Amino acid sequence: MHIEKNISLKPYNTFGVEAKASFFTQIENIPQLQQALDFATEHKLPVLALGGGSNILFTRDFDGLAVLLRMKGITETFVDDNHVLVTASAGENWHQFVSSCVEKNYGGLENLSLIPGNAGTAPMQNIGAYGTEIKDAFAHCKVLNTETRELETFTLEDCCFGYRDSFFKKHKGKYIILEVTFRLTTHNHHLNTEYGVIRSELAKMNITEPTIQDIAKAVISIRQSKLPDPKVTGNAGSFFKNPVIPATQFEGLKSKYPDIPGYMQHDAIKIPAGWLIEHSGWKGKQIGNVATHAHQALVIINATGNATGREIYDFSGQIIDTVRYLYGIQLEREVNII
Ligand SMILES: Cc1cc2nc3c(=O)[nH]c(=O)nc-3n(C[C@H](O)[C@H](O)[C@H](O)COP(=O)(O)OP(=O)(O)OC[C@H]3O[C@@H](n4cnc5c(N)ncnc54)[C@H](O)[C@@H]3O)c2cc1C
C-alpha cells in the first residue's frame, strides 16, 4: 500500500472540481484497506471512501485519507433453475458490470444500464432509474466496519433501502462496502417497461416483444440523449432528490399550479424536482461557471470546466431558496457534499 501526500482529487470527481486530499491511497484488496485504516487511526485522520466520484461534490480540501477503492472481480453461483447470484467487487465499474450480466442474459439490472460509478457504491443510495432500484435484485453485500474492523454481511432488510437512501447513507463513513451480490434471473425474466419513455424508445426501435438486451439498449439510448456525459461536461447526475410531500399540500399546490405533476408514493406524493426547478426559471440558467443542464434542469453542470465546488454548492443553494419561496417545498441535495 502506497500513501501519497497532498494529491489533487480533480481526476476523481465527475464534477471535475479542484480539491486536495492531504493523504491519498489506492486499494486493491482487503489487507491493503486494513493497512490504510491503520495508517488513518495512527495519524488520527478521517477516511473518505472514493468510487467513481460521480455522486460527490468537494467544496473544500479533504484533510484526511482519501481511499480510492479498486478491488476487482465478478463471481457467480447458480442457485436454482431460474436464478444466479452474481457478486461484484466494490471497484468494478457499474455499467460494465451490468453490461456483462445483460450479455450473459442475466435479468434484473438492465434498467440500471449506464449509471456512472462503481458497483460498491450502488447500495449507498440504492441507485435507481426507469422504475427499478438495486433493492429489486439485491441479495446481500459484504462490508468492513471501520470502527470494529470486522467484516459483516448486510441482507436486504439490514440495508433499509429507501428512495435514494440506505442504512449506509445514514451512517456515512462507518462501513466500507467491499462487494455486492445480486439475485438475477437466467430465463424467466421480469421485464420492467412501466416507464413511458422506455415503451416509446422500444416502439422507435420497432420492438414489440423486448428482451433484457433490448431494454438495456433503450435505456442507454434514452440516457445518452438526455444526460450530459461527465467526460465532456462536469456533473453528478441529478443534484437533488425528488421531494415527497403530503397529499393535502399537493392538492393546495395543484389548485394554484394545475400542471404540477405528482406520483402517489404510499400515502404521499412525489414531485419531479426537475419540474419545480424548471418552472422556477432555472432551466439552462448560468451564473458564472455553473449552470443547470439545458435538457434536464435537475442536473447541475460545471459549465465552463472552471467551477469550484463552492460555486456549485452556492448555485444549488439559490435553487433551493427559489423553489422553497415559490412552492413551499424544501429540496434536498442527493449529491454527497464534502
Ligand atoms: C451523468 C450521471 C447520471 C447519473 N444517473 C443516476 C441515476 O440514474 N440513478 C442514480 O441513482 N444515480 C445516478 N447518478 C449518481 C451516481 O452515478 C451514483 O450515485 C453512483 O452509485 C455513485 O457511485 P460512485 O462510485 O461514483 O460514488 P462516489 O461519488 O465515489 O461516492 C459517493 C458516496 O459514497 C461513498 N462511497 C463510495 N464508495 C463506497 C464504498 N465502497 N463503501 C462505502 N461508501 C462508499 C463516498 O464516500 C461518497 O459519500 C448519476 C451520476 C451521473 C454523473
The ligand as an SDF file (V2000), in Angstrom:
LIG
                    3D

 53 58  0  0  0  0  0  0  0  0999 V2000
  -24.4740   11.5140  -15.6380 C   0  0  0  0  0  0  0  0  0  0  0  0
  -24.8800   10.8800  -14.3350 C   0  0  0  0  0  0  0  0  0  0  0  0
  -26.0570   10.1680  -14.2470 C   0  0  0  0  0  0  0  0  0  0  0  0
  -26.4410    9.5690  -13.0480 C   0  0  0  0  0  0  0  0  0  0  0  0
  -27.6050    8.8690  -13.0170 N   0  0  0  0  0  0  0  0  0  0  0  0
  -28.0050    8.2670  -11.8770 C   0  0  0  0  0  0  0  0  0  0  0  0
  -29.2210    7.5080  -11.8540 C   0  0  0  0  0  0  0  0  0  0  0  0
  -29.9090    7.3610  -12.8510 O   0  0  0  0  0  0  0  0  0  0  0  0
  -29.5910    6.9420  -10.6820 N   0  0  0  0  0  0  0  0  0  0  0  0
  -28.8340    7.0620   -9.5530 C   0  0  0  0  0  0  0  0  0  0  0  0
  -29.2450    6.5120   -8.5180 O   0  0  0  0  0  0  0  0  0  0  0  0
  -27.6740    7.7600   -9.5510 N   0  0  0  0  0  0  0  0  0  0  0  0
  -27.2380    8.3550  -10.6820 C   0  0  0  0  0  0  0  0  0  0  0  0
  -26.0730    9.0800  -10.7020 N   0  0  0  0  0  0  0  0  0  0  0  0
  -25.3040    9.2380   -9.4620 C   0  0  0  0  0  0  0  0  0  0  0  0
  -24.1340    8.2360   -9.3080 C   0  0  0  0  0  0  0  0  0  0  0  0
  -23.7380    7.7100  -10.5350 O   0  0  0  0  0  0  0  0  0  0  0  0
  -24.4820    7.0800   -8.3770 C   0  0  0  0  0  0  0  0  0  0  0  0
  -24.9090    7.5620   -7.1300 O   0  0  0  0  0  0  0  0  0  0  0  0
  -23.3050    6.1240   -8.1660 C   0  0  0  0  0  0  0  0  0  0  0  0
  -23.7050    4.9920   -7.4280 O   0  0  0  0  0  0  0  0  0  0  0  0
  -22.1340    6.7910   -7.4600 C   0  0  0  0  0  0  0  0  0  0  0  0
  -21.0540    5.8820   -7.4900 O   0  0  0  0  0  0  0  0  0  0  0  0
  -19.5590    6.3600   -7.3530 P   0  0  0  0  0  0  0  0  0  0  0  0
  -18.7190    5.1280   -7.2530 O   0  0  0  0  0  0  0  0  0  0  0  0
  -19.2000    7.2940   -8.4240 O   0  0  0  0  0  0  0  0  0  0  0  0
  -19.6400    7.0930   -5.9430 O   0  0  0  0  0  0  0  0  0  0  0  0
  -18.6960    8.2430   -5.3160 P   0  0  0  0  0  0  0  0  0  0  0  0
  -19.1040    9.5590   -5.8720 O   0  0  0  0  0  0  0  0  0  0  0  0
  -17.2630    7.8550   -5.4330 O   0  0  0  0  0  0  0  0  0  0  0  0
  -19.1330    8.1640   -3.8010 O   0  0  0  0  0  0  0  0  0  0  0  0
  -20.4290    8.5510   -3.3950 C   0  0  0  0  0  0  0  0  0  0  0  0
  -20.5280    8.4100   -1.8660 C   0  0  0  0  0  0  0  0  0  0  0  0
  -20.3670    7.0430   -1.4910 O   0  0  0  0  0  0  0  0  0  0  0  0
  -19.2200    6.8700   -0.6380 C   0  0  0  0  0  0  0  0  0  0  0  0
  -18.6120    5.6010   -1.1060 N   0  0  0  0  0  0  0  0  0  0  0  0
  -18.0450    5.3570   -2.3160 C   0  0  0  0  0  0  0  0  0  0  0  0
  -17.7070    4.0670   -2.4060 N   0  0  0  0  0  0  0  0  0  0  0  0
  -18.0470    3.4830   -1.2310 C   0  0  0  0  0  0  0  0  0  0  0  0
  -17.9640    2.1490   -0.7240 C   0  0  0  0  0  0  0  0  0  0  0  0
  -17.4500    1.1460   -1.4290 N   0  0  0  0  0  0  0  0  0  0  0  0
  -18.4030    1.9200    0.5520 N   0  0  0  0  0  0  0  0  0  0  0  0
  -18.9400    2.9200    1.3030 C   0  0  0  0  0  0  0  0  0  0  0  0
  -19.0550    4.1910    0.8640 N   0  0  0  0  0  0  0  0  0  0  0  0
  -18.6230    4.4580   -0.4010 C   0  0  0  0  0  0  0  0  0  0  0  0
  -18.3600    8.1100   -0.8500 C   0  0  0  0  0  0  0  0  0  0  0  0
  -17.5830    8.3970    0.2790 O   0  0  0  0  0  0  0  0  0  0  0  0
  -19.4420    9.1670   -1.1150 C   0  0  0  0  0  0  0  0  0  0  0  0
  -20.0040    9.6210    0.1120 O   0  0  0  0  0  0  0  0  0  0  0  0
  -25.6350    9.6930  -11.8920 C   0  0  0  0  0  0  0  0  0  0  0  0
  -24.4360   10.4040  -11.9830 C   0  0  0  0  0  0  0  0  0  0  0  0
  -24.0460   10.9880  -13.1800 C   0  0  0  0  0  0  0  0  0  0  0  0
  -22.7410   11.7280  -13.2680 C   0  0  0  0  0  0  0  0  0  0  0  0
  1  2  1  0
  2  3  1  0
  2 52  2  0
  3  4  2  0
  4  5  1  0
  4 50  1  0
  5  6  2  0
  6  7  1  0
  6 13  1  0
  7  8  2  0
  7  9  1  0
  9 10  1  0
 10 11  2  0
 10 12  1  0
 12 13  2  0
 13 14  1  0
 14 15  1  0
 14 50  1  0
 15 16  1  0
 16 17  1  0
 16 18  1  0
 18 19  1  0
 18 20  1  0
 20 21  1  0
 20 22  1  0
 22 23  1  0
 23 24  1  0
 24 25  2  0
 24 26  1  0
 24 27  1  0
 27 28  1  0
 28 29  2  0
 28 30  1  0
 28 31  1  0
 31 32  1  0
 32 33  1  0
 33 34  1  0
 33 48  1  0
 34 35  1  0
 35 36  1  0
 35 46  1  0
 36 37  1  0
 36 45  1  0
 37 38  2  0
 38 39  1  0
 39 40  1  0
 39 45  2  0
 40 41  1  0
 40 42  2  0
 42 43  1  0
 43 44  2  0
 44 45  1  0
 46 47  1  0
 46 48  1  0
 48 49  1  0
 50 51  2  0
 51 52  1  0
 52 53  1  0
M  END
$$$$
